[in-house]
Amino acid sequence: MEPLPTNPSSTNQNDDVQKNKVLAAISYLYIASLIILLVKKDSPFAQFHAKQGFVLFIASIVAGFVPLVGGLLNIIIFVVVLVGAISAMKGKWYKIPLVEKVAEKINF
């Protein structure tokens, strides 16, 4: 995963955030993350959020196979998805704890 911008106020990075914050928020809608990962390769902001959304998507699938606590895990994942989507809509590069560590290893 590309590192967070060192100067988030630069014009190009600000333009990227403004142009792609809706797609970045949509990328938290599970399978949409994969589509955005493949379509918006030119947007570091969309990629950042789509990778986190993809990790949450996979975590949700895995949680579905865990007896008894899977439902609770999916509720927690849903709350984290909302936090990520809201952060994206606000134009923030919010690193979701634990999720971001896995997401930075994703390369499409």
GUFIVO-374927 format. One line per 4 residues: number of its first residue (from 1); their letters; for each residue x, y, z of N, C-alpha, C, O, CB. Coordinates in pm, whole numbers, plus 50000, padded with zeros to 5 digits. Glycine has a CB too. Layout:
N
NUM = A = X:Y:Z:X:Y:Z:X:Y:Z:X:Y:Z:X:Y:Z | ...
This chain:
108
1 = MEPL = 50085:49883:50000:50000:50000:50000:50088:50123:50000:50193:50126:50065:49904:50000:50121 | 50046:50221:49928:50122:50344:49924:50112:50415:50058:50007:50414:50122:50073:50435:49811 | 50222:50478:50099:50216:50550:50227:50121:50668:50218:50090:50718:50109:50355:50598:50270 | 50075:50711:50333:49990:50830:50337:50070:50947:50283:50192:50952:50300:49938:50858:50481
5 = PTNP = 50003:51042:50219:50075:51156:50166:50147:51232:50277:50095:51250:50387:49980:51249:50091 | 50268:51278:50245:50344:51353:50344:50289:51494:50358:50303:51557:50463:50491:51358:50307 | 50228:51543:50252:50172:51678:50255:50029:51672:50203:50004:51702:50086:50258:51776:50170 | 49934:51633:50289:49797:51615:50243:49731:51740:50190:49624:51732:50130:49716:51562:50354
9 = SSTN = 49792:51855:50208:49729:51977:50159:49774:52012:50018:49729:52113:49963:49760:52092:50253 | 49862:51932:49958:49907:51964:49823:49789:51957:49727:49691:51886:49752:50020:51867:49779 | 49798:52031:49619:49687:52045:49525:49646:51912:49463:49527:51880:49460:49723:52142:49414 | 49742:51832:49415:49708:51705:49350:49639:51609:49447:49540:51546:49411:49833:51640:49293
13 = QNDD = 49691:51599:49567:49632:51508:49665:49496:51558:49709:49404:51478:49730:49724:51492:49785 | 49481:51688:49724:49351:51744:49760:49250:51720:49649:49134:51688:49677:49364:51894:49788 | 49292:51735:49525:49203:51709:49411:49160:51562:49410:49044:51531:49387:49272:51745:49278 | 49257:51473:49434:49227:51330:49437:49122:51300:49544:49026:51228:49518:49356:51248:49464
17 = VQKN = 49139:51356:49662:49045:51333:49771:48907:51386:49733:48807:51316:49749:49094:51399:49901 | 48901:51507:49682:48772:51567:49648:48701:51491:49536:48579:51473:49541:48791:51713:49606 | 48775:51447:49436:48715:51376:49323:48670:51234:49360:48575:51182:49302:48814:51369:49208 | 48737:51173:49455:48716:51031:49479:48661:50995:49617:48656:50878:49652:48842:50959:49459
21 = KVLA = 48621:51095:49695:48575:51060:49830:48444:50982:49830:48422:50901:49920:48559:51186:49911 | 48358:51005:49734:48233:50927:49728:48264:50781:49692:48211:50689:49753:48134:50989:49624 | 48352:50762:49593:48390:50625:49559:48464:50557:49673:48447:50437:49697:48477:50624:49433 | 48546:50633:49743:48618:50578:49858:48518:50531:49964:48537:50426:50025:48715:50683:49918
25 = AISY = 48414:50608:49987:48311:50568:50085:48233:50446:50036:48203:50356:50114:48214:50685:50111 | 48202:50443:49908:48129:50329:49851:48212:50202:49860:48158:50092:49868:48090:50357:49705 | 48344:50216:49858:48431:50099:49860:48418:50018:49990:48467:49905:49996:48575:50142:49841 | 48355:50073:50089:48331:49997:50212:48207:49908:50200:48176:49833:50293:48314:50092:50330
29 = LYIA = 48137:49915:50087:48020:49830:50066:48064:49696:50006:48024:49659:49896:47916:49900:49973 | 48147:49628:50081:48195:49493:50056:48244:49469:49914:48356:49511:49882:48087:49397:50086 | 48169:49405:49826:48220:49367:49694:48256:49490:49611:48337:49479:49518:48117:49282:49620 | 48198:49603:49641:48233:49727:49570:48381:49761:49589:48441:49826:49504:48146:49844:49617
33 = SLII = 48438:49716:49700:48580:49743:49724:48667:49682:49615:48762:49744:49570:48623:49689:49861 | 48634:49563:49573:48712:49496:49469:48700:49570:49336:48798:49585:49263:48667:49350:49453 | 48580:49614:49305:48558:49688:49180:48637:49818:49181:48703:49851:49083:48406:49717:49160 | 48632:49891:49290:48704:50017:49300:48855:49995:49300:48929:50075:49244:48663:50093:49426
37 = LLVK = 48901:49887:49361:49044:49854:49356:49091:49835:49212:49201:49875:49176:49072:49727:49437 | 49007:49775:49131:49045:49747:48992:49025:49867:48900:49099:49883:48803:48964:49630:48940 | 48927:49952:48929:48892:50063:48839:48967:50192:48872:49002:50266:48780:48744:50088:48846 | 48991:50221:48998:49051:50349:49038:49197:50335:49080:49236:50381:49187:48970:50410:49153
41 = KDSP = 49277:50272:48997:49418:50253:49027:49495:50384:49031:49604:50391:49089:49481:50160:48926 | 49441:50487:48969:49509:50617:48963:49481:50705:49085:49535:50815:49095:49466:50691:48837 | 49399:50657:49177:49362:50737:49293:49415:50676:49422:49360:50577:49470:49210:50752:49300 | 49520:50733:49479:49570:50681:49607:49465:50683:49717:49461:50593:49802:49691:50761:49651
45 = FAQF = 49380:50785:49717:49277:50796:49821:49174:50683:49808:49140:50619:49907:49208:50933:49813 | 49124:50660:49687:49026:50553:49665:49089:50417:49693:49024:50331:49751:48972:50558:49521 | 49213:50397:49652:49282:50272:49677:49299:50245:49827:49277:50134:49875:49419:50273:49609 | 49338:50349:49900:49358:50338:50045:49231:50285:50112:49236:50189:50189:49398:50475:50106
49 = HAKQ = 49118:50347:50081:48992:50306:50145:48939:50175:50088:48881:50095:50161:48887:50416:50128 | 48957:50151:49958:48909:50027:49898:48984:49906:49955:48925:49800:49974:48926:50032:49744 | 49113:49922:49982:49189:49812:50041:49139:49780:50181:49126:49663:50218:49340:49846:50046 | 49110:49882:50259:49054:49858:50392:48915:49796:50381:48881:49705:50457:49048:49989:50474
53 = GFVL = 48835:49844:50286:48702:49787:50265:48709:49641:50223:48626:49560:50264:48628:49867:50160 | 48809:49608:50141:48826:49470:50095:48862:49378:50212:48810:49267:50223:48934:49462:49986 | 48950:49424:50300:48987:49345:50418:48863:49322:50505:48843:49211:50556:49098:49417:50501 | 48781:49424:50523:48660:49409:50603:48561:49314:50536:48491:49238:50604:48594:49545:50626
57 = FIAS = 48554:49317:50404:48468:49226:50327:48510:49081:50352:48426:48996:50381:48476:49259:50175 | 48640:49054:50342:48690:48919:50365:48667:48878:50511:48628:48765:50539:48841:48910:50329 | 48690:48970:50604:48668:48942:50746:48522:48907:50772:48492:48820:50854:48709:49062:50833 | 48431:48974:50703:48289:48948:50720:48252:48808:50670:48173:48737:50732:48206:49053:50645
61 = IVAG = 48312:48769:50559:48287:48633:50506:48339:48529:50605:48269:48432:50637:48355:48614:50367 | 48461:48549:50653:48519:48455:50749:48436:48450:50877:48413:48342:50932:48665:48495:50782 | 48390:48564:50925:48310:48568:51047:48181:48489:51032:48128:48434:51129:48277:48713:51085 | 48129:48484:50910:48008:48408:50885:48023:48259:50909:47925:48188:50931:47963:48431:50744
65 = FVPL = 48147:48211:50906:48173:48069:50928:48207:48036:51073:48228:47919:51107:48285:48023:50839 | 48212:48136:51157:48248:48114:51298:48118:48097:51377:48037:48189:51388:48334:48234:51355 | 48100:47977:51432:47976:47955:51508:47967:48044:51632:48067:48080:51693:47967:47808:51549 | 47848:48077:51666:47812:48153:51786:47859:48299:51784:47775:48388:51797:47869:48086:51906
69 = VGGL = 47985:48326:51768:48034:48464:51776:48038:48533:51640:48066:48653:51632:48173:48466:51838 | 48011:48460:51532:48016:48517:51398:47920:48635:51382:47955:48735:51318:47983:48411:51295 | 47802:48624:51438:47704:48733:51430:47754:48858:51500:47739:48969:51448:47572:48690:51490 | 47811:48841:51616:47866:48954:51690:47983:49017:51613:47994:49139:51606:47912:48909:51831
73 = LNII = 48069:48932:51557:48181:48984:51477:48131:49065:51358:48187:49169:51325:48270:48869:51429 | 48025:49016:51294:47971:49088:51179:47910:49222:51219:47914:49318:51142:47867:49003:51108 | 47853:49230:51337:47801:49358:51386:47916:49455:51408:47907:49573:51373:47720:49339:51518 | 48025:49407:51467:48143:49491:51488:48201:49536:51355:48237:49653:51338:48250:49415:51571
77 = IFVV = 48210:49444:51261:48261:49478:51127:48172:49584:51063:48223:49677:50999:48269:49353:51037 | 48041:49571:51077:47949:49669:51019:47973:49809:51077:47971:49908:51004:47804:49626:51043 | 47995:49816:51207:48022:49946:51271:48153:50004:51216:48162:50124:51189:48031:49930:51427 | 48254:49920:51201:48383:49966:51146:48366:50012:51002:48427:50110:50960:48489:49853:51155
81 = VLVG = 48283:49942:50925:48253:49983:50787:48192:50124:50786:48230:50207:50704:48156:49882:50719 | 48099:50149:50876:48038:50283:50885:48141:50389:50918:48139:50498:50860:47927:50284:50989 | 48230:50359:51012:48335:50455:51050:48425:50484:50929:48458:50599:50902:48419:50400:51168 | 48463:50379:50857:48548:50397:50739:48480:50478:50631:48541:50568:50574:48589:50263:50683
85 = AISA = 48354:50448:50604:48281:50520:50500:48263:50668:50536:48277:50755:50451:48144:50455:50476 | 48232:50695:50661:48215:50834:50706:48348:50908:50697:48352:51024:50655:48161:50839:50851 | 48456:50843:50734:48588:50906:50725:48622:50937:50580:48675:51045:50550:48696:50814:50785 | 48592:50846:50491:48618:50869:50348:48537:50988:50296:48588:51072:50223:48585:50741:50265
89 = MKGK = 48410:50994:50335:48325:51106:50290:48376:51239:50343:48356:51343:50279:48180:51085:50334 | 48441:51237:50458:48497:51359:50515:48634:51391:50454:48692:51495:50485:48509:51347:50666 | 48684:51302:50369:48813:51325:50306:48931:51291:50395:49041:51343:50374:48824:51466:50263 | 48910:51205:50493:49016:51169:50587:49082:51037:50549:49017:50945:50499:48960:51161:50729
93 = WYKI = 49211:51029:50573:49289:50908:50550:49292:50830:50682:49399:50813:50740:49436:50942:50500 | 49180:50784:50729:49171:50716:50859:49221:50572:50848:49168:50492:50772:49026:50719:50911 | 49323:50541:50926:49375:50405:50932:49296:50327:51037:49301:50359:51156:49528:50404:50965 | 49224:50226:50992:49148:50143:51084:49247:50048:51152:49317:49973:51084:49034:50064:51009
97 = PLVE = 49253:50051:51285:49348:49965:51356:49333:49818:51314:49222:49769:51295:49328:49979:51507 | 49442:49751:51301:49454:49611:51259:49421:49593:51110:49496:49526:51039:49363:49523:51342 | 49314:49651:51064:49273:49637:50925:49377:49700:50833:49411:49643:50730:49134:49703:50902 | 49426:49815:50869:49522:49887:50786:49650:49808:50767:49710:49812:50660:49553:50024:50846
101 = KVAE = 49694:49737:50869:49817:49656:50860:49803:49548:50754:49897:49521:50680:49851:49591:50996 | 49687:49487:50745:49662:49383:50644:49641:49451:50508:49693:49404:50407:49537:49296:50682 | 49568:49560:50506:49536:49629:50380:49660:49679:50308:49662:49680:50184:49443:49745:50407 | 49761:49721:50381:49880:49774:50315:49958:49667:50240:50045:49700:50159:49970:49841:50417
105 = KINF = 49929:49541:50264:49995:49431:50194:49925:49395:50062:49978:49316:49984:50000:49309:50283 | 49809:49452:50038:49732:49421:49917:49790:49497:49798:49811:49618:49804:49582:49457:49936 | 49816:49423:49691:49864:49483:49566:49782:49428:49450:49783:49308:49424:50015:49456:49544 | 49712:49516:49381:49635:49475:49262:49698:49535:49140:49650:49514:49029:49486:49516:49272
